[in-house]
């Protein structure tokens, strides 16, 4: 009993240190880069109009935040991403479930979608401008198209990759169709669906930049394009860093959902 207590105390003593290390270790590399970057700018090794220092970028960030310009661009971009992502993801889930369950739906729908998937998204920009102009609908639709295919392909594969032996077991247990959906198919396809959502979120931010640069009056992409025209490199970096933060936040958000939804899978833990 005493031995178990000592081991327990040892684990508890190490746990806070391990938690701190888990937070600090990933910061070593980026912090080192920032320090070297700042030193290079301070000693004049790099011209500021080409590569502004981190302190200069931070100062510009706070100025844009204080004068209200940054929140306006952030809200404009956020609304486009949310609406486009939801439109693309929901449509992809519906069509992915339809083609995953039905061979007839697969034969009718999937070949056309696979052909459309091979078309470079950026090549559709002139067509979207001709059809929808430079208004909000064209931007949201382009983001939706970028978010559609990662979700569609992954949920289709997730449904089709369910083990046939598990289907046989549900038949022996006389599961209804509803029980097969809720207890077998959807849980088995969940890893693929969440992977598709993570990929789609990243693609949404990428397409957002392109859509805002092709014509907009507000948004982070517009802010970057406008700053480039006036050679304001510090504002360009503010926009890029903001995209990095938002992309990481949304990816971590889906990752936390994965941990909760897939904690029952031993293979997910590695």
ZITADA-V831415 format. One record per residue. RES is the residue in one letter. PHI is phi in radians with two decimals (999 if undefined). Layout:
BEGIN
res:RES phi:PHI
res:RES phi:PHI
END
This chain:
BEGIN
res:X phi:999
res:X phi:-1.11
res:X phi:-1.12
res:X phi:-1.12
res:X phi:-1.13
res:X phi:-1.12
res:X phi:-1.14
res:X phi:-1.12
res:X phi:-1.12
res:X phi:-1.14
res:X phi:-1.13
res:X phi:-1.15
res:X phi:-1.24
res:X phi:-1.41
res:X phi:-1.06
res:X phi:-1.05
res:X phi:-1.11
res:X phi:-1.14
res:X phi:-1.17
res:X phi:-1.12
res:X phi:-1.09
res:X phi:-1.08
res:X phi:-1.47
res:X phi:-1.39
res:X phi:-0.93
res:X phi:-1.14
res:X phi:-1.51
res:X phi:-0.98
res:X phi:-1.15
res:X phi:-1.11
res:X phi:-1.14
res:X phi:-1.08
res:X phi:-1.09
res:X phi:-1.12
res:X phi:-1.12
res:X phi:-1.11
res:X phi:-1.08
res:X phi:-1.11
res:X phi:-1.12
res:X phi:-1.10
res:X phi:-1.28
res:X phi:-1.13
res:X phi:-1.57
res:X phi:1.29
res:X phi:-1.28
res:X phi:-2.29
res:X phi:-1.22
res:X phi:-1.16
res:X phi:-1.26
res:X phi:-1.61
res:X phi:-2.43
res:X phi:-1.14
res:X phi:-1.26
res:X phi:-0.99
res:X phi:-1.16
res:X phi:-1.13
res:X phi:-1.13
res:X phi:-1.08
res:X phi:-1.10
res:X phi:-1.12
res:X phi:-1.03
res:X phi:-1.18
res:X phi:-1.13
res:X phi:-1.13
res:X phi:-1.24
res:X phi:-1.24
res:X phi:-1.47
res:X phi:1.49
res:X phi:-1.24
res:X phi:-1.14
res:X phi:-1.03
res:X phi:-1.10
res:X phi:-1.14
res:X phi:-1.10
res:X phi:-1.14
res:X phi:-1.10
res:X phi:-1.20
res:X phi:-1.06
res:X phi:-1.11
res:X phi:-1.12
res:X phi:-1.14
res:X phi:-1.09
res:X phi:-1.14
res:X phi:-1.16
res:X phi:-1.11
res:X phi:-1.11
res:X phi:-1.09
res:X phi:-1.20
res:X phi:-1.19
res:X phi:-1.12
res:X phi:-1.08
res:X phi:-1.16
res:X phi:-1.11
res:X phi:-1.10
res:X phi:-1.22
res:X phi:-1.14
res:X phi:-1.15
res:X phi:-1.10
res:X phi:-1.29
res:X phi:-1.24
res:X phi:-1.59
res:X phi:-2.05
res:X phi:-1.19
res:X phi:-1.15
res:X phi:-1.11
res:X phi:-1.11
res:X phi:-1.18
res:X phi:-1.45
res:X phi:-1.83
res:X phi:-1.06
res:X phi:-1.01
res:X phi:-1.15
res:X phi:-1.16
res:X phi:-1.18
res:X phi:-1.17
res:X phi:-1.15
res:X phi:-1.14
res:X phi:-1.40
res:X phi:-1.37
res:X phi:-1.03
res:X phi:-1.09
res:X phi:-1.17
res:X phi:-1.26
res:X phi:-1.51
res:X phi:-1.03
res:X phi:-1.03
res:X phi:-1.17
res:X phi:-1.14
res:X phi:-1.17
res:X phi:-1.16
res:X phi:-1.37
res:X phi:-2.02
res:X phi:1.26
res:X phi:-1.90
res:X phi:-1.36
res:X phi:-1.22
res:X phi:-1.08
res:X phi:-1.10
res:X phi:-1.16
res:X phi:-1.10
res:X phi:-1.15
res:X phi:-1.17
res:X phi:-1.11
res:X phi:-1.07
res:X phi:-1.14
res:X phi:-1.17
res:X phi:-1.43
res:X phi:-1.17
res:X phi:-1.20
res:X phi:-1.03
res:X phi:-1.28
res:X phi:-1.07
res:X phi:-1.08
res:X phi:-1.27
res:X phi:-1.26
res:X phi:-1.10
res:X phi:-1.15
res:X phi:-1.06
res:X phi:-1.24
res:X phi:-1.30
res:X phi:-1.62
res:X phi:-1.13
res:X phi:-1.07
res:X phi:-1.08
res:X phi:-1.10
res:X phi:-1.20
res:X phi:-1.06
res:X phi:-1.10
res:X phi:-1.12
res:X phi:-1.13
res:X phi:-1.20
res:X phi:-1.12
res:X phi:-1.40
res:X phi:1.03
res:X phi:-1.22
res:X phi:-1.31
res:X phi:-1.09
res:X phi:-1.11
res:X phi:-1.17
res:X phi:-1.10
res:X phi:-1.12
res:X phi:-1.37
res:X phi:-1.84
res:X phi:-2.21
res:X phi:-1.22
res:X phi:-1.12
res:X phi:-1.08
res:X phi:-1.23
res:X phi:-1.49
res:X phi:-1.04
res:X phi:-1.01
res:X phi:-1.16
res:X phi:-1.11
res:X phi:-1.17
res:X phi:-1.09
res:X phi:-1.08
res:X phi:-1.16
res:X phi:-1.12
res:X phi:-1.14
res:X phi:-1.16
res:X phi:-1.13
res:X phi:-1.10
res:X phi:-1.14
res:X phi:-1.08
res:X phi:-1.16
res:X phi:-1.13
res:X phi:-1.19
res:X phi:-1.00
res:X phi:-1.03
res:X phi:-1.13
res:X phi:-1.15
res:X phi:-1.32
res:X phi:-1.29
res:X phi:-1.41
res:X phi:2.72
res:X phi:-2.85
res:X phi:-1.89
res:X phi:-2.79
res:X phi:2.27
res:X phi:-1.15
res:X phi:-1.09
res:X phi:-1.12
res:X phi:-1.07
res:X phi:-1.14
res:X phi:-1.13
res:X phi:-1.16
res:X phi:-1.16
res:X phi:-1.10
res:X phi:-1.11
res:X phi:-1.83
res:X phi:0.99
res:X phi:-1.65
res:X phi:-1.11
res:X phi:-1.12
res:X phi:-1.22
res:X phi:-1.03
res:X phi:-1.16
res:X phi:-1.05
res:X phi:-1.10
res:X phi:-1.13
res:X phi:-1.14
res:X phi:-1.12
res:X phi:-1.12
res:X phi:-1.07
res:X phi:-1.13
res:X phi:-1.14
res:X phi:-1.10
res:X phi:-1.15
res:X phi:-1.11
res:X phi:-1.17
res:X phi:-1.15
res:X phi:-1.18
res:X phi:-1.10
res:X phi:-1.16
res:X phi:-1.10
res:X phi:-1.19
res:X phi:-1.14
res:X phi:-1.04
res:X phi:-1.07
res:X phi:-1.31
res:X phi:-1.33
res:X phi:-1.98
res:X phi:-1.18
res:X phi:-1.39
res:X phi:-1.65
res:X phi:-1.14
res:X phi:-1.21
res:X phi:-1.17
res:X phi:-1.27
res:X phi:1.54
END
